[in-house]
């Protein structure tokens, strides 16, 4: 990529190419043809986004290692972590559910966090990481497959529906998933374009 003023951004709605320039604080760039949003100015610095990503990594580790919810029925109590729940779905011939949950709730969030950390740590130190362009492209795809918020809502709905049949309560893993949902939303609000500007 050349200078910032020579780079282009293509509208995701209509395909029109625009010459991109850095945005001032609280400003918004729109397509001149269809008015779709091309980008937003973000108040967070690279260091701020890195801090949010580190917090998301901590929440992810809690989410996959701690039980999501506890279920008590007829004197017996059961808990399961996210990997255990996926494994149970596989064992009960719900293979499609297990595969989708593995991709959207385990692999894509791990790739999202890992690649962000790989890119942001060197950028925060003023360096460009090796394979930067490839990482940003993969981050774009990982963001599409990352559906932690959908999974969190699904677990909450299950918690409500099961409460009529048994005694249920949320556990630390579910709270960590909720925290991940909020952190991912904050991280993704910055987009990926700001990363390109920081390596110019």
LUMMAR-723260 format. One record per residue: residue number from 0; x, y, z of N, C-alpha, C in turn. Coordinates in pm, whole numbers. Layout:
<rs>
[r NUM,[X,Y,Z],[X,Y,Z],[X,Y,Z]]
...
</rs>
This chain:
<rs>
[r 0,[83,-119,0],[0,0,0],[87,124,0]]
[r 1,[46,226,-75],[123,348,-82],[84,443,29]]
[r 2,[94,571,0],[56,671,99],[-91,661,129]]
[r 3,[-132,711,247],[-273,705,288],[-362,772,186]]
[r 4,[-321,888,136],[-408,961,45],[-421,893,-91]]
[r 5,[-330,798,-122],[-337,727,-250],[-412,595,-240]]
[r 6,[-454,553,-121],[-521,425,-105],[-669,438,-138]]
[r 7,[-728,326,-173],[-869,324,-213],[-949,236,-119]]
[r 8,[-1076,266,-106],[-1169,182,-34],[-1289,159,-125]]
[r 9,[-1336,35,-128],[-1447,-2,-216],[-1573,-19,-132]]
[r 10,[-1683,41,-177],[-1810,29,-106],[-1858,-116,-109]]
[r 11,[-1894,-168,6],[-1941,-306,14],[-2081,-325,-42]]
[r 12,[-2155,-216,-61],[-2293,-225,-110],[-2300,-214,-262]]
[r 13,[-2235,-114,-319],[-2250,-91,-463],[-2121,-111,-543]]
[r 14,[-2006,-127,-475],[-1881,-154,-543],[-1806,-33,-594]]
[r 15,[-1851,87,-563],[-1783,208,-609],[-1655,230,-529]]
[r 16,[-1545,259,-600],[-1416,284,-535],[-1405,432,-497]]
[r 17,[-1351,456,-379],[-1332,593,-330],[-1187,610,-286]]
[r 18,[-1133,730,-305],[-1001,760,-252],[-1017,787,-102]]
[r 19,[-942,713,-21],[-960,718,123],[-864,817,188]]
[r 20,[-916,890,287],[-834,977,368],[-870,954,514]]
[r 21,[-773,970,604],[-803,952,748],[-916,1043,792]]
[r 22,[-999,993,882],[-1115,1070,929],[-1082,1143,1057]]
[r 23,[-1140,1262,1070],[-1127,1335,1195],[-1219,1272,1299]]
[r 24,[-1194,1305,1424],[-1272,1248,1535],[-1421,1275,1517]]
[r 25,[-1500,1171,1542],[-1647,1175,1535],[-1701,1196,1394]]
[r 26,[-1617,1179,1291],[-1666,1194,1153],[-1698,1058,1092]]
[r 27,[-1769,1062,980],[-1820,941,917],[-1800,954,766]]
[r 28,[-1755,848,702],[-1739,848,556],[-1850,765,494]]
[r 29,[-1919,823,393],[-2028,754,325],[-2000,744,176]]
[r 30,[-2056,642,115],[-2044,624,-29],[-2119,738,-100]]
[r 31,[-2057,792,-204],[-2120,902,-277],[-2235,855,-367]]
[r 32,[-2240,724,-393],[-2346,671,-478],[-2466,620,-397]]
[r 33,[-2441,536,-296],[-2553,472,-225],[-2565,513,-79]]
[r 34,[-2476,599,-31],[-2480,649,107],[-2447,544,213]]
[r 35,[-2393,427,172],[-2352,327,270],[-2233,379,350]]
[r 36,[-2221,334,474],[-2111,378,560],[-1983,307,515]]
[r 37,[-1880,387,483],[-1750,332,444],[-1655,321,561]]
[r 38,[-1671,407,658],[-1583,405,774],[-1621,509,876]]
[r 39,[-1576,487,998],[-1602,581,1108],[-1469,615,1175]]
[r 40,[-1461,737,1223],[-1343,774,1303],[-1358,707,1439]]
[r 41,[-1251,654,1490],[-1256,582,1617],[-1172,654,1720]]
[r 42,[-1224,665,1841],[-1155,741,1944],[-1042,660,2008]]
[r 43,[-1050,526,2002],[-950,444,2068],[-820,440,1990]]
[r 44,[-710,445,2063],[-578,431,2001],[-547,283,1984]]
[r 45,[-434,253,1920],[-389,114,1907],[-371,52,2046]]
[r 46,[-317,130,2139],[-297,79,2276],[-430,47,2343]]
[r 47,[-532,131,2318],[-664,106,2376],[-727,-19,2321]]
[r 48,[-716,-39,2189],[-772,-160,2127],[-695,-283,2172]]
[r 49,[-564,-270,2191],[-484,-381,2243],[-529,-420,2383]]
[r 50,[-557,-321,2467],[-605,-349,2603],[-738,-423,2600]]
[r 51,[-829,-381,2512],[-957,-451,2498],[-937,-594,2449]]
[r 52,[-841,-615,2359],[-816,-748,2305],[-757,-840,2412]]
[r 53,[-668,-786,2495],[-612,-865,2606],[-723,-905,2703]]
[r 54,[-814,-811,2730],[-929,-842,2818],[-1017,-949,2755]]
[r 55,[-1037,-941,2622],[-1117,-1043,2552],[-1050,-1179,2559]]
[r 56,[-916,-1182,2551],[-843,-1309,2562],[-863,-1371,2700]]
[r 57,[-859,-1288,2804],[-881,-1338,2940],[-1024,-1392,2955]]
[r 58,[-1122,-1319,2899],[-1261,-1364,2906],[-1280,-1494,2828]]
[r 59,[-1211,-1508,2714],[-1220,-1631,2634],[-1167,-1751,2712]]
[r 60,[-1054,-1734,2780],[-997,-1844,2858],[-1090,-1886,2972]]
[r 61,[-1156,-1788,3033],[-1254,-1821,3138],[-1373,-1892,3076]]
[r 62,[-1420,-1843,2961],[-1540,-1899,2897],[-1523,-2045,2857]]
[r 63,[-1402,-2084,2815],[-1384,-2223,2771],[-1341,-2317,2883]]
[r 64,[-1302,-2262,2996],[-1254,-2347,3106],[-1349,-2354,3225]]
[r 65,[-1448,-2266,3230],[-1543,-2264,3341],[-1680,-2309,3293]]
[r 66,[-1761,-2369,3381],[-1896,-2413,3340],[-1983,-2296,3293]]
[r 67,[-2069,-2325,3194],[-2162,-2224,3143],[-2282,-2209,3235]]
[r 68,[-2337,-2321,3279],[-2452,-2318,3369],[-2457,-2447,3448]]
[r 69,[-2528,-2444,3558],[-2549,-2566,3638],[-2695,-2604,3630]]
[r 70,[-2719,-2733,3625],[-2854,-2787,3612],[-2876,-2888,3723]]
[r 71,[-2977,-2864,3808],[-3007,-2955,3920],[-3144,-3017,3897]]
[r 72,[-3149,-3149,3899],[-3275,-3222,3877],[-3275,-3347,3961]]
[r 73,[-3379,-3360,4047],[-3396,-3477,4134],[-3272,-3505,4219]]
[r 74,[-3218,-3402,4274],[-3105,-3417,4366],[-2969,-3425,4300]]
[r 75,[-2965,-3442,4169],[-2837,-3448,4098],[-2806,-3315,4033]]
[r 76,[-2679,-3281,4025],[-2637,-3154,3964],[-2538,-3182,3852]]
[r 77,[-2554,-3111,3741],[-2465,-3126,3625],[-2416,-2988,3581]]
[r 78,[-2289,-2983,3543],[-2232,-2862,3483],[-2150,-2904,3361]]
[r 79,[-2130,-2811,3270],[-2048,-2841,3152],[-1982,-2714,3101]]
[r 80,[-1856,-2727,3062],[-1787,-2617,2998],[-1828,-2613,2851]]
[r 81,[-1788,-2511,2781],[-1821,-2499,2639],[-1765,-2616,2557]]
[r 82,[-1637,-2653,2572],[-1587,-2770,2498],[-1660,-2898,2534]]
[r 83,[-1696,-2915,2662],[-1769,-3035,2703],[-1909,-3038,2641]]
[r 84,[-1974,-2922,2633],[-2107,-2916,2571],[-2100,-2952,2423]]
[r 85,[-1996,-2905,2354],[-1978,-2939,2213],[-1950,-3088,2198]]
[r 86,[-1868,-3143,2286],[-1838,-3286,2282],[-1963,-3370,2306]]
[r 87,[-2048,-3326,2399],[-2174,-3398,2426],[-2266,-3393,2305]]
[r 88,[-2273,-3279,2238],[-2354,-3268,2117],[-2305,-3366,2010]]
[r 89,[-2174,-3379,1995],[-2116,-3472,1898],[-2151,-3616,1934]]
[r 90,[-2138,-3650,2062],[-2166,-3787,2107],[-2313,-3823,2093]]
[r 91,[-2401,-3723,2100],[-2546,-3747,2087],[-2594,-3732,1943]]
[r 92,[-2504,-3751,1847],[-2536,-3748,1704],[-2588,-3612,1656]]
[r 93,[-2551,-3506,1725],[-2580,-3370,1679],[-2452,-3312,1620]]
[r 94,[-2400,-3383,1520],[-2268,-3349,1466],[-2265,-3212,1399]]
[r 95,[-2370,-3176,1326],[-2374,-3046,1260],[-2373,-2933,1364]]
[r 96,[-2451,-2949,1470],[-2453,-2849,1578],[-2315,-2838,1642]]
[r 97,[-2251,-2953,1666],[-2119,-2953,1728],[-2016,-2884,1639]]
[r 98,[-2021,-2910,1509],[-1925,-2849,1416],[-1946,-2698,1410]]
[r 99,[-2072,-2655,1395],[-2101,-2511,1388],[-2063,-2439,1517]]
[r 100,[-2093,-2502,1632],[-2057,-2441,1760],[-1906,-2432,1775]]
[r 101,[-1834,-2536,1729],[-1688,-2535,1737],[-1630,-2420,1655]]
[r 102,[-1684,-2401,1533],[-1632,-2295,1446],[-1666,-2157,1499]]
[r 103,[-1795,-2136,1532],[-1841,-2001,1566],[-1813,-1959,1711]]
[r 104,[-1805,-2056,1803],[-1787,-2021,1944],[-1649,-2054,1998]]
[r 105,[-1570,-2137,1926],[-1436,-2170,1972],[-1327,-2122,1876]]
[r 106,[-1330,-2171,1752],[-1221,-2145,1658],[-1217,-2001,1609]]
[r 107,[-1332,-1948,1562],[-1332,-1810,1510],[-1296,-1707,1617]]
[r 108,[-1351,-1716,1740],[-1308,-1620,1843],[-1160,-1633,1877]]
[r 109,[-1108,-1758,1879],[-966,-1778,1909],[-880,-1715,1800]]
[r 110,[-920,-1734,1672],[-846,-1673,1561],[-855,-1521,1567]]
[r 111,[-974,-1469,1599],[-996,-1325,1609],[-903,-1264,1714]]
[r 112,[-899,-1327,1832],[-817,-1275,1941],[-668,-1294,1912]]
[r 113,[-631,-1415,1868],[-490,-1445,1843],[-429,-1356,1736]]
[r 114,[-499,-1340,1625],[-448,-1256,1517],[-443,-1109,1557]]
[r 115,[-544,-1064,1631],[-543,-925,1678],[-421,-900,1769]]
[r 116,[-395,-993,1860],[-279,-977,1948],[-149,-979,1868]]
[r 117,[-142,-1069,1769],[-22,-1080,1686],[4,-949,1610]]
[r 118,[-102,-885,1565],[-88,-761,1489],[-69,-640,1582]]
[r 119,[-145,-635,1691],[-148,-514,1775],[-25,-496,1862]]
[r 120,[33,-605,1914],[152,-590,1999],[266,-521,1925]]
[r 121,[303,-567,1802],[409,-495,1730],[368,-352,1691]]
[r 122,[241,-333,1649],[198,-197,1611],[207,-101,1730]]
[r 123,[171,-150,1848],[179,-65,1968],[323,-27,1999]]
[r 124,[417,-114,1958],[559,-85,1979],[620,-9,1863]]
[r 125,[538,23,1760],[588,99,1646],[647,15,1535]]
[r 126,[619,-116,1534],[673,-205,1431],[561,-267,1349]]
[r 127,[596,-314,1230],[501,-384,1144],[525,-535,1158]]
[r 128,[422,-613,1196],[442,-758,1212],[460,-827,1078]]
[r 129,[537,-935,1073],[549,-1013,949],[413,-1069,907]]
[r 130,[387,-1068,777],[260,-1121,726],[141,-1035,761]]
[r 131,[165,-904,777],[59,-813,822],[-64,-817,731]]
[r 132,[-45,-806,600],[-157,-800,506],[-241,-927,514]]
[r 133,[-174,-1043,519],[-246,-1171,529],[-327,-1176,658]]
[r 134,[-268,-1132,770],[-337,-1135,899],[-464,-1050,897]]
[r 135,[-456,-931,838],[-572,-843,833],[-683,-905,748]]
[r 136,[-645,-970,637],[-747,-1036,554],[-814,-1151,630]]
[r 137,[-736,-1231,702],[-793,-1341,780],[-880,-1286,893]]
[r 138,[-837,-1175,954],[-918,-1112,1059],[-1055,-1073,1006]]
[r 139,[-1058,-1024,883],[-1185,-986,822],[-1278,-1108,813]]
[r 140,[-1224,-1223,772],[-1304,-1345,761],[-1343,-1399,899]]
[r 141,[-1249,-1395,994],[-1278,-1444,1129],[-1389,-1363,1194]]
[r 142,[-1394,-1232,1165],[-1502,-1149,1217],[-1638,-1191,1167]]
[r 143,[-1642,-1243,1042],[-1770,-1289,987],[-1819,-1417,1053]]
[r 144,[-1725,-1505,1089],[-1762,-1634,1149],[-1774,-1628,1301]]
[r 145,[-1726,-1521,1360],[-1731,-1507,1505],[-1874,-1473,1549]]
[r 146,[-1941,-1568,1613],[-2081,-1547,1652],[-2101,-1575,1801]]
[r 147,[-2012,-1520,1882],[-2021,-1541,2027],[-2151,-1486,2082]]
[r 148,[-2196,-1371,2026],[-2320,-1310,2077],[-2440,-1400,2051]]
[r 149,[-2443,-1468,1935],[-2553,-1559,1903],[-2551,-1678,1998]]
[r 150,[-2432,-1731,2022],[-2419,-1845,2113],[-2461,-1806,2254]]
[r 151,[-2421,-1685,2298],[-2457,-1639,2433],[-2607,-1627,2448]]
[r 152,[-2674,-1570,2349],[-2820,-1559,2353],[-2884,-1697,2356]]
[r 153,[-2829,-1791,2278],[-2882,-1929,2277],[-2871,-1994,2413]]
[r 154,[-2758,-1976,2482],[-2742,-2033,2616],[-2839,-1968,2714]]
[r 155,[-2858,-1836,2703],[-2953,-1767,2792],[-3096,-1817,2770]]
[r 156,[-3133,-1836,2643],[-3267,-1889,2614],[-3283,-2030,2670]]
[r 157,[-3179,-2112,2658],[-3184,-2247,2714],[-3200,-2241,2865]]
[r 158,[-3131,-2147,2927],[-3138,-2131,3072],[-3281,-2098,3115]]
[r 159,[-3347,-2009,3042],[-3485,-1970,3074],[-3581,-2086,3050]]
[r 160,[-3566,-2157,2938],[-3658,-2266,2905],[-3643,-2384,3000]]
[r 161,[-3520,-2412,3041],[-3498,-2524,3132],[-3540,-2494,3275]]
[r 162,[-3555,-2365,3307],[-3590,-2330,3445],[-3726,-2384,3485]]
[r 163,[-3813,-2413,3387],[-3943,-2471,3418],[-3935,-2620,3449]]
[r 164,[-3826,-2685,3408],[-3811,-2829,3428],[-3715,-2863,3541]]
[r 165,[-3618,-2778,3564],[-3516,-2806,3665],[-3464,-2675,3721]]
[r 166,[-3386,-2686,3825],[-3325,-2568,3885],[-3197,-2536,3809]]
[r 167,[-3192,-2419,3748],[-3076,-2380,3668],[-3018,-2250,3720]]
[r 168,[-2889,-2234,3699],[-2825,-2108,3738],[-2704,-2083,3647]]
[r 169,[-2681,-1957,3610],[-2564,-1926,3526],[-2435,-1942,3605]]
[r 170,[-2331,-1979,3535],[-2200,-1995,3597],[-2101,-1896,3535]]
[r 171,[-1976,-1902,3579],[-1874,-1805,3537],[-1852,-1804,3386]]
[r 172,[-1862,-1922,3321],[-1841,-1929,3177],[-1940,-1844,3099]]
[r 173,[-2065,-1843,3145],[-2168,-1764,3076],[-2143,-1615,3093]]
[r 174,[-2101,-1573,3212],[-2069,-1432,3234],[-1949,-1391,3148]]
[r 175,[-1853,-1483,3133],[-1737,-1454,3048],[-1779,-1440,2902]]
[r 176,[-1873,-1523,2856],[-1925,-1510,2720],[-1992,-1374,2701]]
[r 177,[-2068,-1330,2801],[-2130,-1198,2794],[-2027,-1087,2786]]
[r 178,[-1920,-1100,2864],[-1813,-1001,2860],[-1745,-1002,2723]]
[r 179,[-1723,-1120,2665],[-1664,-1130,2532],[-1750,-1061,2428]]
[r 180,[-1881,-1077,2439],[-1972,-1014,2343],[-1955,-862,2344]]
[r 181,[-1949,-804,2463],[-1933,-659,2475],[-1795,-615,2425]]
[r 182,[-1691,-689,2463],[-1554,-653,2423],[-1536,-665,2272]]
[r 183,[-1590,-773,2212],[-1579,-789,2067],[-1649,-676,1993]]
[r 184,[-1765,-635,2044],[-1837,-525,1980],[-1754,-397,1985]]
[r 185,[-1690,-371,2099],[-1606,-251,2111],[-1485,-259,2019]]
[r 186,[-1423,-376,2009],[-1305,-393,1923],[-1343,-378,1776]]
[r 187,[-1452,-444,1737],[-1492,-441,1595],[-1545,-305,1552]]
[r 188,[-1589,-223,1647],[-1638,-89,1610],[-1527,-4,1551]]
[r 189,[-1401,-38,1584],[-1289,35,1527],[-1261,-5,1383]]
[r 190,[-1313,-121,1341],[-1288,-169,1206],[-1143,-214,1190]]
[r 191,[-1102,-233,1064],[-967,-278,1035],[-885,-173,959]]
[r 192,[-953,-72,904],[-882,27,822],[-777,102,904]]
[r 193,[-806,127,1032],[-710,202,1114],[-578,127,1126]]
[r 194,[-580,-7,1114],[-456,-83,1122],[-365,-51,1004]]
[r 195,[-427,-36,885],[-348,-2,767],[-280,134,782]]
[r 196,[-356,230,844],[-297,364,857],[-177,362,951]]
[r 197,[-179,270,1048],[-71,269,1146],[58,207,1094]]
[r 198,[53,144,976],[175,87,921],[230,173,807]]
[r 199,[164,288,780],[215,374,672],[348,437,712]]
</rs>
